[in-house]
């Protein structure tokens, strides 16, 4: 086993690793026709475990900011940090466009949004807020953005539908996307990573920032962990209560969804922190640490590989894609459809763990 890095918040690395492994698992089934419901996003209102993954990642980015920004301010000052933030945002966004275009590179139908583009934009906006406000200002921004988005989505009228309509076709976020979002949209007329829903996604990251401030205090670690659980339950209950008027919905990233998922993230981080940083159960989390230390790299590389599987056709008459051949011959031939689809996803996660484990042992950590 490679040496576990020192001087890091290992619970956060483990949380990041579990999240990215979950992201690969739900995004890379053997067949989208046969997927267990918990591994799919909710059709509209409501949530599934899959709906927790993306906000978890944004929350983790916020927590990491409080640690990395303070260190980099000491090393190079504000100007150097701003250059790093802008460059990192550009690279992440460019990687997102690359994944959207790969492998056909049909630029006329390029999607300009997605997971990595949203991460890049939210990271940039959140960084600017963090660097120019105090803790009190960050709290104000976090809650104000949620309230403003709630007001826009429920009070601003949409032509042909009116105000407060939260259907896929009638909500304000979809209308704004249809007016201003260039390129191909994921759902044709709107996009789950669209323009307006970026507002509450910034709040998701700021919840992570506020959590990072708490983790950096000098309080006893058991006290820190306990309050992570308390705050987590409070946010979950507040999100559910808000959901009565503004339903929990990942597709338009409602304010109740941002609050609810922040609470779930606090709970999950609390478990990791309690086990790793309080009771030192580090070796049990080794696979999570392996993924967490190269999270963006494994996400990009695994996405490129699966795209090639779907794109490359095997030689011969009536040939199938590499993906179809692997799924049909190695999984569907002996497993029930949903188990075959899940089996492929699990094997794919294990494969990329083995690759990232090699990176980890060789101390290769790809930073963006």
C-alpha positions as CSV (number, residue, x, y, z in Angstrom):
1,X,0.0,0.0,0.0
2,X,1.3,3.5,-0.8
3,X,2.0,5.8,2.1
4,X,-1.1,7.8,3.1
5,X,-0.3,11.5,2.6
6,X,0.3,13.7,5.7
7,X,-0.8,17.2,6.4
8,X,-4.2,16.9,4.6
9,X,-7.7,16.6,5.8
10,X,-8.0,13.0,4.9
11,X,-11.7,12.8,5.6
12,X,-12.3,15.3,2.9
13,X,-10.1,13.4,0.4
14,X,-12.1,10.2,1.3
15,X,-15.4,12.0,0.9
16,X,-14.2,13.3,-2.5
17,X,-13.1,9.8,-3.5
18,X,-16.4,8.2,-2.5
19,X,-18.3,10.9,-4.4
20,X,-16.3,10.5,-7.6
21,X,-16.6,6.7,-7.5
22,X,-20.3,7.2,-7.1
23,X,-20.3,9.6,-10.1
24,X,-18.6,7.0,-12.3
25,X,-20.9,4.2,-11.0
26,X,-24.2,6.1,-11.9
27,X,-22.9,7.6,-15.1
28,X,-21.4,4.5,-16.7
29,X,-24.1,1.7,-16.6
30,X,-23.9,-1.2,-19.0
31,X,-27.2,-0.2,-20.5
32,X,-29.3,2.9,-19.8
33,X,-32.4,0.8,-20.5
34,X,-31.8,-1.4,-17.5
35,X,-30.9,0.6,-14.4
36,X,-32.1,0.3,-10.8
37,X,-34.1,3.4,-9.9
38,X,-31.8,4.6,-7.1
39,X,-29.0,4.9,-9.7
40,X,-31.0,7.3,-11.8
41,X,-31.9,10.9,-11.2
42,X,-35.4,11.7,-10.1
43,X,-37.6,12.4,-13.1
44,X,-38.6,15.8,-11.7
45,X,-39.5,16.7,-8.1
46,X,-38.1,14.5,-5.4
47,X,-34.7,12.9,-5.1
48,X,-32.7,9.7,-5.3
49,X,-29.2,8.8,-4.0
50,X,-27.9,9.8,-7.4
51,X,-29.2,13.3,-7.0
52,X,-26.8,13.8,-4.0
53,X,-23.6,13.2,-5.9
54,X,-23.1,16.4,-7.9
55,X,-23.9,18.8,-5.0
56,X,-21.6,16.7,-2.8
57,X,-18.8,17.5,-5.2
58,X,-19.5,21.2,-5.2
59,X,-19.8,21.2,-1.4
60,X,-16.3,19.5,-1.2
61,X,-14.9,22.2,-3.5
62,X,-16.1,24.8,-1.0
63,X,-14.6,23.0,2.0
64,X,-11.3,22.7,0.2
65,X,-11.2,26.4,-0.7
66,X,-10.9,27.5,3.0
67,X,-7.8,25.3,3.3
68,X,-6.1,26.0,0.0
69,X,-6.8,29.7,-0.2
70,X,-5.2,30.5,3.1
71,X,-2.1,28.6,2.3
72,X,-1.7,30.1,-1.2
73,X,-2.3,33.6,0.1
74,X,0.7,33.0,2.4
75,X,2.8,31.6,-0.4
76,X,2.1,34.0,-3.3
77,X,-0.4,36.7,-2.3
78,X,-3.8,37.7,-3.7
79,X,-2.6,38.4,-7.2
80,X,-1.0,35.0,-7.7
81,X,-4.1,33.3,-6.2
82,X,-6.5,35.1,-8.6
83,X,-4.3,34.0,-11.5
84,X,-4.5,30.4,-10.3
85,X,-8.3,30.6,-9.8
86,X,-8.8,32.0,-13.3
87,X,-6.5,29.5,-14.9
88,X,-8.0,26.6,-13.0
89,X,-11.5,27.6,-14.0
90,X,-10.5,27.9,-17.6
91,X,-8.9,24.4,-17.7
92,X,-11.8,22.7,-16.0
93,X,-14.3,24.4,-18.4
94,X,-12.1,23.5,-21.4
95,X,-12.0,19.9,-20.2
96,X,-15.8,19.9,-20.0
97,X,-16.1,21.1,-23.6
98,X,-13.6,18.5,-24.6
99,X,-15.6,15.7,-23.0
100,X,-18.8,17.1,-24.6
101,X,-17.2,17.2,-28.1
102,X,-15.3,13.9,-27.8
103,X,-15.0,11.8,-29.9
104,X,-17.0,13.0,-32.9
105,X,-16.2,16.7,-32.4
106,X,-19.5,17.9,-33.9
107,X,-18.9,21.5,-33.0
108,X,-22.2,22.7,-34.5
109,X,-24.1,20.7,-31.9
110,X,-21.6,21.2,-29.0
111,X,-23.1,21.4,-25.5
112,X,-21.6,24.3,-23.6
113,X,-22.9,23.2,-20.2
114,X,-22.4,20.0,-18.1
115,X,-20.7,18.8,-14.9
116,X,-17.3,20.2,-15.5
117,X,-18.5,23.5,-17.0
118,X,-20.7,24.1,-14.0
119,X,-17.9,23.2,-11.6
120,X,-15.6,25.8,-13.4
121,X,-18.2,28.6,-13.3
122,X,-19.3,27.9,-9.7
123,X,-15.7,27.6,-8.5
124,X,-14.8,31.0,-10.2
125,X,-17.9,32.8,-8.7
126,X,-17.5,31.3,-5.3
127,X,-13.8,32.1,-5.2
128,X,-14.4,35.7,-5.9
129,X,-17.0,35.9,-3.1
130,X,-14.7,34.1,-0.6
131,X,-11.7,36.4,-1.4
132,X,-13.7,39.6,-1.1
133,X,-15.9,39.0,1.9
134,X,-15.7,38.1,5.6
135,X,-17.3,35.1,7.1
136,X,-20.4,37.2,7.7
137,X,-20.5,38.2,4.1
138,X,-20.2,34.6,2.9
139,X,-23.1,33.6,5.1
140,X,-25.1,36.5,3.6
141,X,-24.3,35.5,0.1
142,X,-25.1,31.9,0.7
143,X,-28.6,32.5,2.0
144,X,-29.3,35.6,-0.3
145,X,-28.6,33.6,-3.4
146,X,-31.1,30.9,-2.3
147,X,-33.8,33.4,-1.5
148,X,-33.2,35.4,-4.7
149,X,-33.5,32.2,-6.8
150,X,-36.7,31.2,-5.0
151,X,-38.1,34.6,-5.7
152,X,-37.2,34.5,-9.4
153,X,-38.5,31.0,-9.9
154,X,-41.8,31.6,-8.1
155,X,-42.6,35.3,-8.9
156,X,-41.2,36.1,-12.3
157,X,-43.7,35.3,-15.1
158,X,-42.8,33.1,-18.0
159,X,-44.5,33.9,-21.4
160,X,-47.3,31.5,-22.1
161,X,-47.1,29.9,-18.6
162,X,-47.2,32.6,-16.0
163,X,-45.4,32.9,-12.7
164,X,-44.5,30.1,-10.3
165,X,-44.9,27.3,-12.8
166,X,-42.4,24.6,-12.0
167,X,-43.0,22.1,-14.8
168,X,-40.1,21.2,-17.2
169,X,-41.5,23.4,-19.9
170,X,-42.9,26.3,-17.8
171,X,-40.3,27.2,-15.3
172,X,-38.2,30.3,-15.6
173,X,-34.8,28.5,-15.7
174,X,-35.9,26.6,-18.8
175,X,-37.1,29.8,-20.4
176,X,-33.8,31.6,-19.7
177,X,-31.9,28.6,-21.2
178,X,-34.0,28.7,-24.3
179,X,-33.2,32.4,-24.8
180,X,-29.6,32.6,-24.0
181,X,-27.9,29.2,-23.8
182,X,-25.9,28.5,-27.0
183,X,-25.3,25.1,-28.5
184,X,-27.1,21.9,-27.8
185,X,-29.0,21.6,-24.5
186,X,-29.3,18.3,-22.6
187,X,-33.1,18.2,-22.7
188,X,-33.6,20.0,-26.0
189,X,-35.2,23.2,-24.7
190,X,-33.5,23.4,-21.3
191,X,-30.4,22.1,-19.4
192,X,-30.0,20.8,-15.9
193,X,-26.7,22.7,-15.7
194,X,-28.2,25.8,-17.3
195,X,-27.8,29.5,-16.6
196,X,-30.2,30.4,-13.9
197,X,-29.8,27.3,-11.8
198,X,-26.1,28.1,-11.4
199,X,-27.2,30.7,-8.7
200,X,-28.2,28.1,-6.1
201,X,-25.3,25.9,-7.1
202,X,-23.0,28.7,-5.9
203,X,-24.8,28.5,-2.5
204,X,-24.1,24.8,-2.4
205,X,-20.4,25.6,-2.7
206,X,-20.6,28.3,-0.1
207,X,-22.2,25.9,2.4
208,X,-18.9,23.9,1.9
209,X,-16.9,27.1,2.5
210,X,-18.7,27.7,5.8
211,X,-18.1,24.1,6.8
212,X,-14.4,24.6,6.0
213,X,-14.2,27.5,8.4
214,X,-15.7,25.3,11.1
215,X,-13.2,22.5,10.4
216,X,-10.3,24.9,10.6
217,X,-11.2,26.0,14.2
218,X,-9.1,24.9,17.2
219,X,-12.1,23.1,18.8
220,X,-11.9,19.5,19.9
221,X,-12.3,17.1,16.9
222,X,-15.2,15.3,18.6
223,X,-17.0,18.6,19.1
224,X,-16.4,19.5,15.4
225,X,-17.8,16.1,14.3
226,X,-20.8,16.4,16.6
227,X,-21.7,19.8,15.2
228,X,-21.3,18.6,11.6
229,X,-24.1,16.1,12.4
230,X,-26.3,18.6,14.2
231,X,-25.9,21.2,11.4
232,X,-26.5,18.5,8.8
233,X,-29.8,17.4,10.3
234,X,-30.9,21.0,10.7
235,X,-30.2,21.7,7.0
236,X,-31.9,18.5,5.9
237,X,-35.1,19.3,7.9
238,X,-35.0,23.0,6.7
239,X,-34.7,21.8,3.1
240,X,-37.6,19.4,3.5
241,X,-39.7,22.2,5.0
242,X,-38.8,24.6,2.3
243,X,-39.6,21.9,-0.2
244,X,-43.3,22.2,0.7
245,X,-43.4,25.5,-1.2
246,X,-40.4,25.1,-3.5
247,X,-40.0,21.3,-4.1
248,X,-36.7,19.5,-3.9
249,X,-35.6,19.2,-7.5
250,X,-32.1,18.5,-8.9
251,X,-33.0,19.3,-12.5
252,X,-33.6,23.0,-11.7
253,X,-31.4,22.9,-8.5
254,X,-34.1,24.4,-6.3
255,X,-33.2,26.3,-3.1
256,X,-34.7,23.5,-1.0
257,X,-32.6,21.0,-3.0
258,X,-29.4,23.0,-2.3
259,X,-30.2,23.2,1.4
260,X,-31.3,19.5,1.7
261,X,-28.2,18.2,-0.1
262,X,-25.9,20.5,1.9
263,X,-27.3,18.9,5.0
264,X,-26.7,15.4,3.5
265,X,-23.1,16.4,2.7
266,X,-22.6,17.6,6.2
267,X,-23.8,14.2,7.5
268,X,-21.6,12.3,5.1
269,X,-18.5,14.4,5.8
270,X,-19.3,14.0,9.5
271,X,-19.1,10.3,9.2
272,X,-15.8,10.4,7.3
273,X,-14.4,13.0,9.8
274,X,-15.5,11.0,12.8
275,X,-13.9,7.7,11.5
276,X,-10.8,9.1,10.0
277,X,-9.8,12.3,11.8
278,X,-11.2,11.4,15.2
279,X,-10.7,7.6,15.4
280,X,-7.9,7.3,12.8
281,X,-9.6,4.5,10.7
282,X,-7.5,5.6,7.7
283,X,-6.7,2.3,6.1
284,X,-10.3,1.3,5.9
285,X,-10.7,4.3,3.5
286,X,-7.7,3.6,1.3
287,X,-9.8,3.0,-1.9
288,X,-11.6,6.3,-1.3
289,X,-8.3,8.1,-0.8
290,X,-7.0,6.7,-4.0
291,X,-9.9,8.1,-6.0
292,X,-10.0,11.3,-4.0
293,X,-6.4,12.3,-4.7
294,X,-7.0,12.2,-8.5
295,X,-10.7,13.0,-8.7
296,X,-10.8,15.2,-11.8
297,X,-8.3,13.0,-13.6
298,X,-10.2,9.8,-13.1
299,X,-13.5,11.5,-14.0
300,X,-12.1,12.8,-17.3
301,X,-10.2,9.6,-18.2
302,X,-13.1,7.3,-17.4
303,X,-15.4,9.5,-19.5
304,X,-13.1,9.5,-22.5
305,X,-12.7,5.7,-22.3
306,X,-16.5,5.1,-22.2
307,X,-17.0,7.5,-25.1
308,X,-14.5,5.5,-27.1
309,X,-16.3,2.2,-26.2
310,X,-19.6,3.7,-27.6
311,X,-17.9,5.2,-30.6
312,X,-15.6,2.4,-31.9
313,X,-17.2,-0.3,-34.0
314,X,-15.7,-3.8,-34.2
315,X,-14.8,-5.1,-37.7
316,X,-17.1,-7.4,-39.5
317,X,-20.6,-7.3,-41.1
318,X,-23.3,-6.1,-38.8
319,X,-20.6,-5.0,-36.3
320,X,-21.4,-3.7,-32.9
321,X,-19.7,-1.1,-30.8
322,X,-17.0,-2.1,-28.3
323,X,-19.4,-1.2,-25.5
324,X,-22.3,-3.3,-26.9
325,X,-20.0,-6.3,-27.3
326,X,-18.5,-6.1,-23.8
327,X,-22.0,-5.7,-22.2
328,X,-23.7,-8.4,-24.2
329,X,-20.9,-11.0,-24.0
330,X,-19.4,-10.5,-20.6
331,X,-22.5,-9.4,-18.6
332,X,-25.9,-9.7,-20.2
333,X,-25.1,-13.3,-21.4
334,X,-25.4,-14.6,-17.9
335,X,-27.0,-11.9,-15.7
336,X,-30.5,-10.4,-15.5
337,X,-30.6,-7.1,-17.4
338,X,-30.4,-4.7,-14.4
339,X,-27.8,-6.9,-12.7
340,X,-25.8,-7.0,-15.9
341,X,-26.0,-3.2,-16.3
342,X,-25.0,-2.7,-12.6
343,X,-22.3,-5.4,-13.0
344,X,-20.6,-3.5,-15.8
345,X,-20.7,-0.2,-13.8
346,X,-19.1,-1.9,-10.8
347,X,-16.4,-3.5,-12.8
348,X,-15.7,-0.2,-14.5
349,X,-15.3,1.5,-11.1
350,X,-12.9,-1.3,-9.9
351,X,-10.9,-1.0,-13.1
352,X,-10.4,2.7,-12.6
353,X,-9.5,2.1,-9.0
354,X,-6.7,-0.2,-10.1
355,X,-5.4,2.5,-12.5
356,X,-5.6,5.2,-9.9
357,X,-4.0,2.9,-7.3
358,X,-1.0,2.7,-9.6
359,X,-1.0,6.5,-9.8
360,X,-1.2,6.7,-6.1
361,X,1.6,4.2,-5.4
362,X,3.8,6.1,-7.9
363,X,2.9,9.4,-6.2
364,X,1.4,10.7,-9.4
365,X,-1.3,13.3,-8.5
366,X,-2.7,15.2,-11.4
367,X,-3.7,18.7,-10.3
368,X,-5.9,21.1,-12.3
